Amino acid sequence: PSAAEAADPSASFCGEQVEAQLLAIPGNSRCADCVTKNAFPAWASTNFGTIFCIRCSGVHRKIGAHVTKVLSIKIDNWSATQLALM
């Protein structure tokens, strides 16, 4: 997001904009949990600041939202704060 968008706490981001920003971060080309090269990371834990594959996202969801907050990097709406924490 731009500086103006990031300063707006009500700003919401979704889809390619979120995906491009997260995948541009070094190390985010593979799942942070299983480190499988073939498992494309499409999910993220906004409070841990990690991205992971579909299989590992299921594990995070089972742990519970009170521990790990899981969002899709393609489908869900992200706040500027959530993106900044990644």
Secondary structure, 3 states (H helix, E strand, C coil): CCHHHHHCCCCEECCHHHHHHHHCCCCCCCCCCCCCCCCCCCEEECCCCEEECHHHHHHHHHHCCCCCCEEECCCCCEEHHHHHHC
